[in-house]
Amino acid sequence: MRGATRVTWTGRSLAAAVVVVLTATGCGGGGGGGGGGGSASGVVRAFWTDPQHPVEPANTNEVQGGKVLDMAFRGLKKYNPVSGKAENAVAQSIDSSDQRNFTVKIKKGWKFSDGTPVTAKSFVDAWNYGALVTNKQVNSYFFQYIDGYGDVHPEKGKPKAKTMSGLKVKDNHTFTVKLNQKFSLWPDTLGYSAYAPLPKRFFTDHEGWLKKPVGDGPYRVDSYTKGQSMKLSRNPHYAGPDKPKNKGVELKVYTDQNTGYTDLQAGNLDVVDELPAGQLKNAKRDLGGRYINQPAGITQTVSFPMYDKRWQGKKAVLVRRGLSMAIDRKKVTEKIYHGTREPATDLTSPVLKAAGGYKAGLCGDTCTYNPKRAKQLVEQGGGLPGGRIKLTSNVDTGSHRQWMEAVCNSINDSLGKNDACAVDPVPTFAEFRNNISQKKMTGMFRTGWQMDYPLIQNFIQPIFYTDASSNDSHFSDPAADKLMDKANSSPDKKTAIKNFQQAEKLILKQLPAIPLWYQNGNAGYSDRVSGVKLNPFSVPVFTDIKVK
């Protein structure tokens, strides 16, 4: 999944932004990419950063690559851009009488951007590829509930099979899915991009496909130059109702978010999603009201490397709780984010209020600022490992340096030590993610989650289930795993939510990740475009944008 991993943009200080304004406006450059005019008429110019990996459905689990998948692919389901509700896209129907055996019928007439048809086999082949362990797809975890997943993706050793026994093609427009356990909410997960269909070319010319992905979404990828831009145009074969109201999108690469904001003001960009923290106070005025600030399914956390012995055991839990209570969330969100963040009291998001699953205050006193108690807990836990702790994130974008400094200052004040916490910056997002993937973390490191679908399961299981795809802390608790399994097999949504909340309580008790704040989606846009809005996932609805 894209979340934590799906870490959202951030950047440099306001002082740096002033320098950027003076130096970058004339050139229109994007601090290492992006910038300037020259875009085709009718094309939306949007802020972007290079994704961590080549873009492919089962191997992309971060926001920037996810934007491309959202535009270039459609799966069986699509999430409503207003409510987030799962609605049929390519699927005609997904039926089951026992919540374990499903018959999927797809609509006729769907084609990929190369003109080839989307068939039942397009889905089955794509899912089998995504699940096979030797293909090393980061989203393979999504297929674990399909019968035969263990044979294609064993924990150790070579796979016993190349395809999952639970998938069967019946005809060009019908396939069946047998799960290895009941999962009543399973159809609602199928709007996530890991479940997208793939054309024959993906398998016959994989390297060529990666250079120019072919999907079945409203846009097709025309070109991608790393460090500069990706250009997408209308997919002439798109069969969905949400056809683009523009001629295409140019995703311009930036390494500094403030530079993107400056280019937006100068008219060199049309859409910037997630504005620099230092600009939030004046963004509405600066942009003449062309500013969006709305709740989104995004949470910000800091995690601990649970594979490091120094963070294991009961005493380490006390230290983590103390660090959580040492953070003045209210002060940080007010001073830095100006109404675009809200102190978190659980691991989900208030966006789930309608769907169910969000429960305010589930974190209890652990997420309440209490410097005196924080100091006591850290001392009871034997103190910080090595006497001090580092807080790590990439700092090439947005406000990461700002909020990390604020969090460390709060911890230092609470513990009465000027050097208890120090910021340990990583230059780029790619390097930061690689360090996490290679288990190089030693202290607190930034994590966050941008939901894939509006279910409590999506905020808990991908991040905290043993060996889950976005379990960056490598947390493992058999009791929590068992409750999550029980939730997935629940006969109704209400029971499923209850079991997931029980699992969440166990996780919060051990605190492998500290909830910081819930994040609103915010964006700015130029006077060259209209119809700009964000979906509940805080991603621009590019198909609705009109270019004047």
C-alpha positions as CSV (number, residue, x, y, z in Angstrom):
1,M,0.0,0.0,0.0
2,R,1.0,3.5,-0.6
3,G,0.8,4.9,2.8
4,A,3.6,5.1,5.1
5,T,5.3,4.5,2.2
6,R,2.6,6.6,0.9
7,V,4.4,9.3,2.7
8,T,3.1,12.7,1.6
9,W,5.0,15.8,0.6
10,T,6.8,18.3,2.9
11,G,9.8,20.6,2.7
12,R,12.0,23.5,3.9
13,S,11.7,26.5,6.2
14,L,9.9,29.7,5.4
15,A,13.3,31.5,5.3
16,A,14.4,29.1,2.5
17,A,11.2,29.8,0.7
18,V,12.0,33.5,0.6
19,V,15.3,32.8,-1.1
20,V,13.6,30.5,-3.5
21,V,11.1,33.2,-4.4
22,L,13.9,35.6,-5.2
23,T,15.9,33.2,-7.3
24,A,13.4,30.8,-9.0
25,T,10.5,32.9,-10.2
26,G,12.2,34.2,-13.3
27,C,13.6,30.8,-14.4
28,G,10.5,28.8,-13.6
29,G,12.7,25.9,-12.5
30,G,11.7,23.3,-10.1
31,G,14.7,23.0,-7.7
32,G,16.1,20.1,-9.7
33,G,13.3,19.6,-12.1
34,G,9.9,20.9,-13.1
35,G,9.2,24.5,-13.8
36,G,8.7,26.6,-16.9
37,G,6.1,27.0,-19.6
38,G,5.9,25.2,-22.9
39,S,3.1,22.8,-21.9
40,A,0.6,22.0,-24.6
41,S,-2.7,23.9,-24.7
42,G,-5.4,22.2,-22.6
43,V,-2.9,20.3,-20.5
44,V,-2.9,20.5,-16.7
45,R,0.6,21.2,-15.2
46,A,0.9,19.6,-11.8
47,F,3.4,19.3,-9.1
48,W,5.1,15.9,-8.7
49,T,8.2,14.1,-7.5
50,D,9.9,11.0,-8.9
51,P,8.4,7.8,-7.5
52,Q,10.6,5.4,-5.6
53,H,10.3,2.6,-8.1
54,P,9.1,2.2,-11.7
55,V,5.3,2.5,-11.7
56,E,3.5,-0.8,-11.8
57,P,0.3,-1.8,-10.0
58,A,1.6,-4.5,-7.6
59,N,5.0,-2.7,-7.0
60,T,3.9,0.8,-6.2
61,N,3.0,1.7,-2.6
62,E,3.8,5.4,-2.3
63,V,1.9,8.5,-3.2
64,Q,3.7,9.9,-6.2
65,G,3.6,6.6,-8.1
66,G,0.1,6.1,-6.9
67,K,-1.0,9.3,-8.6
68,V,0.0,7.9,-12.0
69,L,-1.8,4.6,-11.3
70,D,-4.9,6.4,-10.3
71,M,-4.9,8.2,-13.7
72,A,-3.7,5.4,-16.0
73,F,-5.6,2.4,-14.5
74,R,-9.1,1.3,-13.5
75,G,-9.8,-1.8,-11.5
76,L,-13.0,-3.7,-10.7
77,K,-13.9,-1.0,-8.3
78,K,-13.4,2.8,-8.1
79,Y,-13.7,5.0,-5.1
80,N,-16.2,7.8,-5.3
81,P,-14.3,11.1,-5.4
82,V,-16.6,12.7,-2.9
83,S,-17.7,10.0,-0.5
84,G,-14.9,7.5,-1.0
85,K,-17.5,4.7,-1.4
86,A,-16.5,1.7,-3.5
87,E,-18.4,1.6,-6.7
88,N,-18.2,-0.7,-9.7
89,A,-15.8,0.4,-12.4
90,V,-14.7,-2.5,-14.8
91,A,-16.8,-4.9,-12.7
92,Q,-20.3,-5.6,-13.8
93,S,-20.9,-7.6,-10.6
94,I,-19.1,-9.3,-7.7
95,D,-21.3,-11.9,-6.1
96,S,-20.9,-14.4,-3.3
97,S,-23.3,-16.5,-1.2
98,D,-20.7,-17.4,1.5
99,Q,-18.3,-14.5,1.6
100,R,-15.5,-16.8,0.5
101,N,-16.3,-17.9,-3.1
102,F,-16.8,-14.9,-5.4
103,T,-17.9,-14.7,-9.1
104,V,-16.7,-11.7,-10.9
105,K,-18.2,-10.5,-14.1
106,I,-16.6,-7.6,-16.0
107,K,-18.2,-5.2,-18.4
108,K,-17.7,-5.6,-22.1
109,G,-16.0,-2.9,-24.2
110,W,-13.2,-2.0,-21.9
111,K,-9.8,-1.6,-23.6
112,F,-6.2,-0.8,-22.6
113,S,-4.6,2.4,-24.0
114,D,-2.9,0.3,-26.7
115,G,-6.3,-0.8,-28.0
116,T,-6.2,-4.4,-26.7
117,P,-9.3,-5.7,-24.8
118,V,-9.5,-5.9,-21.0
119,T,-10.6,-9.5,-20.2
120,A,-11.0,-11.7,-17.2
121,K,-7.6,-13.1,-18.0
122,S,-6.2,-9.5,-17.7
123,F,-7.1,-9.5,-14.1
124,V,-6.2,-13.1,-13.3
125,D,-2.7,-12.9,-14.9
126,A,-2.0,-9.5,-13.2
127,W,-3.0,-10.9,-9.7
128,N,-0.9,-14.0,-10.2
129,Y,2.1,-11.9,-11.3
130,G,1.7,-9.6,-8.3
131,A,1.5,-12.6,-5.8
132,L,4.4,-14.7,-7.1
133,V,7.3,-14.3,-4.7
134,T,10.0,-14.3,-7.4
135,N,8.5,-11.2,-9.0
136,K,9.3,-9.3,-5.8
137,Q,6.3,-7.1,-5.8
138,V,5.9,-4.9,-2.7
139,N,2.1,-5.2,-2.8
140,S,2.0,-9.0,-3.1
141,Y,0.5,-9.0,0.4
142,F,-2.8,-7.8,-1.0
143,F,-3.3,-11.2,-2.6
144,Q,-2.8,-13.2,0.6
145,Y,-6.4,-14.0,1.1
146,I,-6.7,-15.8,-2.3
147,D,-6.5,-19.6,-2.1
148,G,-3.1,-20.8,-3.1
149,Y,-1.2,-17.7,-2.2
150,G,1.0,-19.7,0.1
151,D,2.1,-21.9,-2.8
152,V,3.2,-18.9,-4.9
153,H,4.5,-16.8,-2.1
154,P,6.0,-19.1,0.6
155,E,7.7,-17.5,3.7
156,K,10.8,-19.5,2.9
157,G,12.1,-21.4,-0.1
158,K,11.0,-21.6,-3.7
159,P,7.3,-21.3,-4.7
160,K,5.4,-24.6,-5.3
161,A,3.3,-23.0,-8.1
162,K,3.3,-20.0,-10.3
163,T,-0.4,-19.3,-10.2
164,M,-2.9,-19.2,-7.3
165,S,-5.4,-22.1,-7.2
166,G,-8.1,-19.7,-6.1
167,L,-8.3,-17.9,-9.4
168,K,-10.1,-19.4,-12.4
169,V,-11.0,-17.8,-15.7
170,K,-14.4,-19.0,-16.9
171,D,-14.8,-17.0,-20.0
172,N,-13.6,-13.6,-21.4
173,H,-15.7,-11.7,-19.0
174,T,-16.0,-14.0,-16.0
175,F,-13.6,-15.3,-13.4
176,T,-14.0,-16.8,-10.0
177,V,-12.1,-16.2,-6.8
178,K,-11.8,-18.5,-3.8
179,L,-10.5,-17.0,-0.6
180,N,-8.7,-19.0,2.1
181,Q,-11.1,-17.6,4.7
182,K,-14.3,-15.6,4.8
183,F,-13.7,-11.9,4.1
184,S,-17.0,-10.0,3.9
185,L,-15.3,-6.7,3.1
186,W,-13.1,-8.1,0.3
187,P,-15.0,-6.6,-2.6
188,D,-14.6,-3.1,-1.2
189,T,-10.8,-3.4,-1.3
190,L,-10.7,-4.0,-5.1
191,G,-10.5,-0.3,-6.0
192,Y,-6.9,-0.3,-4.9
193,S,-4.4,-0.2,-7.7
194,A,-2.7,-3.5,-6.9
195,Y,-5.7,-5.2,-8.3
196,A,-5.6,-3.4,-11.7
197,P,-5.6,-5.5,-14.9
198,L,-2.5,-5.8,-17.1
199,P,-2.3,-6.1,-20.9
200,K,-0.3,-8.8,-22.7
201,R,2.6,-6.4,-23.3
202,F,3.3,-6.3,-19.6
203,F,4.3,-9.9,-19.8
204,T,5.9,-10.0,-23.3
205,D,7.9,-6.8,-23.0
206,H,8.2,-6.0,-19.3
207,E,11.1,-3.6,-19.6
208,G,9.5,-1.7,-22.4
209,W,6.2,-1.5,-20.5
210,L,7.9,-0.1,-17.4
211,K,9.3,2.7,-19.5
212,K,5.8,3.5,-20.9
213,P,3.1,1.9,-18.8
214,V,-0.1,0.8,-20.6
215,G,-3.3,0.8,-18.5
216,D,-7.1,1.0,-18.9
217,G,-7.6,4.3,-17.1
218,P,-8.7,7.7,-18.4
219,Y,-5.2,8.7,-19.3
220,R,-2.3,7.1,-21.1
221,V,1.4,7.6,-20.3
222,D,3.2,9.3,-23.3
223,S,6.6,9.8,-21.8
224,Y,8.6,10.0,-18.6
225,T,12.0,11.6,-18.1
226,K,13.3,11.1,-14.6
227,G,14.0,14.3,-12.8
228,Q,11.9,16.3,-15.2
229,S,8.4,15.2,-16.0
230,M,5.8,12.6,-16.9
231,K,3.4,13.5,-19.7
232,L,-0.1,11.9,-19.9
233,S,-2.8,12.4,-22.5
234,R,-6.4,11.2,-22.8
235,N,-6.8,7.5,-23.4
236,P,-8.9,7.3,-26.6
237,H,-10.1,3.8,-25.7
238,Y,-11.3,4.6,-22.1
239,A,-14.7,3.1,-21.5
240,G,-15.5,4.7,-18.1
241,P,-17.9,7.5,-17.5
242,D,-15.3,9.9,-15.9
243,K,-13.6,10.9,-19.2
244,P,-11.0,13.8,-18.8
245,K,-12.3,17.3,-19.2
246,N,-8.8,18.4,-20.2
247,K,-6.4,17.2,-22.9
248,G,-3.9,15.7,-20.5
249,V,-1.6,16.1,-17.5
250,E,2.0,17.0,-17.2
251,L,3.5,15.9,-13.9
252,K,6.5,18.2,-13.3
253,V,9.2,16.9,-11.0
254,Y,10.3,19.1,-8.1
255,T,12.8,18.5,-5.3
256,D,11.7,21.5,-3.3
257,Q,8.0,22.1,-2.5
258,N,8.5,25.8,-2.0
259,T,9.8,26.2,-5.5
260,G,6.7,24.5,-6.7
261,Y,4.6,26.9,-4.8
262,T,6.5,29.8,-6.3
263,D,5.9,28.4,-9.7
264,L,2.2,28.2,-9.0
265,Q,2.1,31.8,-8.0
266,A,4.1,32.7,-11.1
267,G,1.7,30.8,-13.4
268,N,4.2,28.1,-14.3
269,L,2.1,25.4,-12.5
270,D,-1.6,24.8,-12.4
271,V,-2.0,22.4,-9.4
272,V,0.1,21.9,-6.3
273,D,-1.3,19.3,-3.8
274,E,-0.1,19.7,-0.2
275,L,1.3,23.2,0.1
276,P,4.4,24.0,2.0
277,A,3.7,24.4,5.7
278,G,5.4,27.8,5.8
279,Q,2.9,29.1,3.2
280,L,-0.3,27.8,4.7
281,K,-1.0,30.9,6.8
282,N,-1.2,33.1,3.7
283,A,-2.0,30.6,1.0
284,K,-5.7,31.6,0.6
285,R,-4.7,35.3,0.2
286,D,-1.7,34.6,-2.0
287,L,-3.7,32.5,-4.4
288,G,-6.8,34.7,-4.6
289,G,-9.0,32.1,-2.9
290,R,-7.8,29.3,-5.2
291,Y,-7.0,27.2,-2.1
292,I,-8.5,23.9,-0.9
293,N,-8.4,22.7,2.7
294,Q,-10.5,19.6,3.5
295,P,-10.4,16.5,5.7
296,A,-8.6,13.6,4.2
297,G,-7.8,10.0,5.0
298,I,-4.2,10.8,6.0
299,T,-2.4,10.2,9.3
300,Q,1.1,11.2,10.4
301,T,3.1,9.0,12.8
302,V,6.6,8.3,13.9
303,S,7.7,4.7,14.1
304,F,10.4,2.7,15.9
305,P,12.7,0.0,14.5
306,M,11.2,-3.0,16.4
307,Y,14.0,-5.2,14.8
308,D,16.5,-3.2,17.0
309,K,17.0,-5.0,20.4
310,R,17.2,-1.6,22.1
311,W,13.5,-1.0,21.3
312,Q,12.3,-4.5,22.4
313,G,10.9,-5.5,25.8
314,K,8.6,-4.0,28.4
315,K,11.0,-1.2,29.4
316,A,11.2,0.0,25.8
317,V,7.4,0.3,25.8
318,L,7.7,2.7,28.7
319,V,10.2,4.8,26.9
320,R,8.0,4.9,23.8
321,R,5.0,6.0,25.8
322,G,7.1,8.6,27.5
323,L,8.2,10.0,24.2
324,S,4.6,10.1,23.0
325,M,3.5,12.1,26.1
326,A,6.5,14.4,25.6
327,I,5.1,15.7,22.3
328,D,2.8,18.8,22.4
329,R,0.8,18.0,19.4
330,K,-1.6,20.9,19.7
331,K,1.2,23.4,19.8
332,V,3.0,21.9,16.8
333,T,-0.1,21.7,14.6
334,E,-1.2,25.2,15.5
335,K,2.2,26.9,14.9
336,I,3.3,25.0,11.8
337,Y,0.1,23.8,10.1
338,H,-2.5,26.6,10.6
339,G,-5.7,24.5,10.7
340,T,-4.6,21.8,8.3
341,R,-3.7,19.2,11.0
342,E,-5.5,17.9,14.1
343,P,-3.8,16.1,17.0
344,A,-4.3,12.4,16.6
345,T,-5.9,10.2,19.3
346,D,-5.9,6.9,17.4
347,L,-4.3,5.2,14.4
348,T,-7.1,5.7,11.9
349,S,-8.7,9.0,10.6
350,P,-11.9,11.0,11.3
351,V,-12.7,10.5,7.6
352,L,-13.9,7.0,8.7
353,K,-16.7,8.5,10.8
354,A,-19.3,7.8,8.1
355,A,-17.9,4.4,7.2
356,G,-17.2,3.3,10.8
357,G,-13.9,2.5,12.5
358,Y,-12.7,5.8,13.8
359,K,-12.9,6.1,17.6
360,A,-11.6,9.3,19.1
361,G,-9.4,8.9,22.2
362,L,-8.5,5.3,21.6
363,C,-4.9,6.1,22.3
364,G,-5.8,7.4,25.8
365,D,-3.3,9.2,28.0
366,T,-0.5,7.9,25.8
367,C,-1.3,10.5,23.2
368,T,-2.0,13.3,25.7
369,Y,0.8,15.9,26.4
370,N,2.1,15.4,29.9
371,P,5.8,16.4,30.3
372,K,6.0,15.4,33.9
373,R,4.7,11.9,33.3
374,A,6.7,11.6,30.1
375,K,10.0,12.2,32.0
376,Q,8.9,9.6,34.7
377,L,8.2,6.9,32.1
378,V,11.4,7.4,30.2
379,E,13.4,7.2,33.4
380,Q,11.4,4.0,34.5
381,G,12.2,2.5,31.1
382,G,16.0,3.0,31.7
383,G,16.3,6.2,29.7
384,L,16.8,6.7,26.0
385,P,19.0,4.2,24.2
386,G,22.4,5.7,24.2
387,G,21.1,8.7,26.2
388,R,19.5,10.4,23.2
389,I,17.3,9.7,20.2
390,K,17.3,10.7,16.6
391,L,14.2,11.6,14.6
392,T,14.7,10.9,10.9
393,S,12.9,11.9,7.6
394,N,13.8,13.1,4.2
395,V,13.9,16.9,4.0
396,D,13.9,17.5,0.3
397,T,10.2,18.4,0.3
398,G,7.8,20.4,2.4
399,S,7.8,20.8,6.2
400,H,9.5,17.7,7.5
401,R,12.4,19.6,8.9
402,Q,10.1,22.1,10.6
403,W,7.9,19.7,12.4
404,M,10.8,17.4,13.3
405,E,12.5,20.3,15.0
406,A,9.3,21.2,16.8
407,V,8.8,17.6,18.0
408,C,12.4,17.3,19.2
409,N,12.2,20.7,21.0
410,S,9.0,19.5,22.7
411,I,10.7,16.2,23.8
412,N,13.8,18.1,25.0
413,D,11.7,20.5,27.0
414,S,9.7,17.7,28.5
415,L,12.7,15.5,29.4
416,G,14.8,18.5,30.6
417,K,17.7,17.8,28.3
418,N,18.7,20.0,25.4
419,D,20.1,17.0,23.4
420,A,17.6,14.3,24.3
421,C,16.2,14.4,20.7
422,A,18.0,15.6,17.5
423,V,16.8,15.8,13.9
424,D,18.7,13.4,11.6
425,P,17.8,14.6,8.1
426,V,18.1,12.4,4.9
427,P,18.5,14.4,1.7
428,T,16.0,12.7,-0.6
429,F,12.8,10.7,-0.3
430,A,14.3,7.8,-2.3
431,E,17.2,7.5,0.0
432,F,15.0,7.7,3.1
433,R,12.7,4.9,1.8
434,N,15.7,2.8,0.9
435,N,17.1,3.1,4.4
436,I,13.8,2.0,5.8
437,S,13.5,-0.9,3.4
438,Q,17.1,-2.0,4.3
439,K,16.3,-1.8,8.0
440,K,18.9,0.8,8.7
441,M,16.8,2.8,11.2
442,T,17.9,3.2,14.8
443,G,15.6,5.8,16.3
444,M,12.3,7.4,15.5
445,F,11.5,7.8,11.8
446,R,8.7,9.4,9.9
447,T,5.8,7.3,8.8
448,G,2.4,8.2,7.6
449,W,-0.6,6.7,5.9
450,Q,-2.8,7.8,3.0
451,M,-5.7,5.4,2.9
452,D,-6.3,3.1,-0.1
453,Y,-10.0,2.6,0.8
454,P,-12.2,3.9,3.6
455,L,-12.0,0.9,5.9
456,I,-10.4,0.6,9.4
457,Q,-8.7,-2.5,8.0
458,N,-6.7,-0.4,5.7
459,F,-5.3,1.8,8.5
460,I,-4.4,-1.2,10.7
461,Q,-3.5,-4.4,8.8
462,P,-1.1,-3.2,6.1
463,I,1.0,-1.4,8.7
464,F,0.9,-3.6,11.8
465,Y,0.2,-7.1,10.7
466,T,3.2,-9.4,10.9
467,D,5.3,-9.0,7.7
468,A,2.6,-6.8,6.1
469,S,3.7,-4.8,3.0
470,S,4.0,-1.4,4.8
471,N,5.0,-2.7,8.2
472,D,8.1,-0.4,8.3
473,S,8.7,-0.9,12.0
474,H,8.6,-4.7,11.6
475,F,6.2,-4.9,14.5
476,S,4.7,-8.4,15.2
477,D,2.1,-9.5,17.7
478,P,0.3,-12.8,17.2
479,A,-2.6,-11.7,19.4
480,A,-3.1,-8.6,17.2
481,D,-2.8,-10.7,14.1
482,K,-5.4,-13.1,15.4
483,L,-7.9,-10.3,16.0
484,M,-7.3,-8.9,12.5
485,D,-7.9,-12.3,11.0
486,K,-11.1,-12.6,13.1
487,A,-12.2,-9.2,11.9
488,N,-11.8,-10.1,8.3
489,S,-13.9,-13.2,8.7
490,S,-16.6,-11.4,10.6
491,P,-20.1,-11.9,9.1
492,D,-20.9,-8.2,9.1
493,K,-19.2,-4.9,9.0
494,K,-20.1,-3.9,12.6
495,T,-18.5,-7.0,14.1
496,A,-15.4,-6.5,11.8
497,I,-14.9,-3.0,13.0
498,K,-15.2,-4.1,16.7
499,N,-12.5,-6.7,16.2
500,F,-10.2,-4.3,14.4
501,Q,-10.6,-1.8,17.2
502,Q,-9.6,-4.5,19.7
503,A,-6.5,-5.1,17.6
504,E,-5.8,-1.4,17.5
505,K,-5.9,-1.2,21.3
506,L,-3.3,-4.0,21.5
507,I,-1.1,-2.1,19.1
508,L,-1.4,1.2,20.9
509,K,-0.5,-0.6,24.1
510,Q,2.8,-1.6,22.7
511,L,3.2,1.6,20.6
512,P,5.5,0.6,17.7
513,A,4.3,3.9,16.1
514,I,3.3,7.2,17.8
515,P,0.2,8.9,16.4
516,L,1.0,12.5,15.7
517,W,-1.8,14.2,13.8
518,Y,-4.6,13.8,11.3
519,Q,-3.9,15.6,8.0
520,N,-6.2,17.6,5.9
521,G,-5.8,17.6,2.1
522,N,-4.7,21.0,0.9
523,A,-4.0,22.3,-2.6
524,G,-3.6,25.5,-4.6
525,Y,-4.4,26.0,-8.2
526,S,-3.8,28.7,-10.9
527,D,-6.4,30.9,-12.6
528,R,-5.7,29.0,-15.8
529,V,-7.8,26.0,-14.5
530,S,-11.2,25.4,-12.9
531,G,-13.0,22.4,-11.4
532,V,-10.1,21.6,-9.1
533,K,-11.0,19.4,-6.2
534,L,-9.4,16.7,-4.0
535,N,-10.9,13.3,-3.4
536,P,-11.0,11.8,0.2
537,F,-7.5,10.4,-0.4
538,S,-6.2,14.0,-0.9
539,V,-5.4,13.4,-4.5
540,P,-6.5,15.8,-7.2
541,V,-9.4,14.6,-9.3
542,F,-7.5,15.3,-12.6
543,T,-10.3,14.1,-14.9
544,D,-12.6,17.0,-13.6
545,I,-10.1,19.8,-14.1
546,K,-10.8,22.2,-17.0
547,V,-8.1,24.3,-18.7
548,K,-9.3,27.7,-19.7
